Amino acid sequence: MNKRKYLIIKTVLTICAIWTICVDVWSNSSDEKIAPVYNEGLWEIDDIIPEYSTILSWCVSKSTERAVVHAEIPWEMTSIITVENSILSWSVNQKDFWSFNNAIFPYGHNANGIKDIPALNGYVYPGENLGRLIGRIGDSGRMFSMGMSGSLFIRKGEGGKYIYLTINDELSKIYGQGFKDNNGEILVTITQKPMPILSILLVYNEKCPNFKHVLKDLKDALTEERTNAQIQIIKLSNLQEAKNLHIIGSPTIRINNEDIDPSIKKSSDYSLKCRSYFYHGKITASPPKELIIEAIRKAKKQD
């Protein structure tokens, strides 16, 4: 291939690659701009630069614990106590191996178990991979397949119970020695995060310089009240957006679709103007933290 032909082919391929990237970007764009999600209360106020809409998850009662699970012990009780309406998630150390049969698998296998070799009746979890990490809620509650990582929703009535862990091996000893010929241990990291119980909307106009102050007070109020919430922040850019959201001024906070100011009257005078709050005889340009706390407590009682 001569040099000229090579350069032509290279140029065509480059143009195709650029076109593919552009098409991908255009196809995934929309009129509504969604900023990144900041999770688990790890974000700081100065990190938040909202686009049109930003979703924040604020979690103040997340817990993380670790448990060592031994292959030769059936159903080890952990120190983890379940909480209703929470998400239990887990991950196993990638370098940890164990074996449900040391003679057949002397070098061990990971917590996913042996692929495509399902356990028979008489095993901890029939139908799941042999040697897989298995969990259970309480002494005789729901069993769940775990493997290297995953998550589980803790249902109503399943709270207040210890989590038990084991390897998927034979309990009946019909086919072999059961747990006696097992070997190894794995480290499991388990996180429990309650579901958000409040839905909060914070709407503001950047010409009203109270956004970060309001967000800090909201963050502090949720922390003081030990309350998990999902926060949606919307930055208004025109009057039509204010009308669509029924906003009478900036900043506005709604908790579970209710304005935090109980004295506010329904109005169709939607506006981008800066809003003022009247609380305990004082007029402020942003909602006092005490008012936010009162609204949080009211919403939790109604919930």
Protein Blocks (a to p, Z undefined) as FASTA:
>chain_A
ZZklmmmmmmmmmmmmmmmmmmmmmmmgcfbdcddddehhlacfklpccdfbdcddddfk
bccddddddfklghiadfbdcdehiacdddddfkbccdfbfklmmnopafkopehiacde
hiabghiaehiacddehjklccddfbjndcddddehigoiacdddddddfklmmmnojml
ggcddddddddddddfbdcdddddfklcclmmmmmmmmmmmmmnopacdddddddfbfkl
mmmnopabdcdddeehiafblkbccdfbdcfbdcdddeehiacfbdcfklmmmmmmmmmm
mZZ
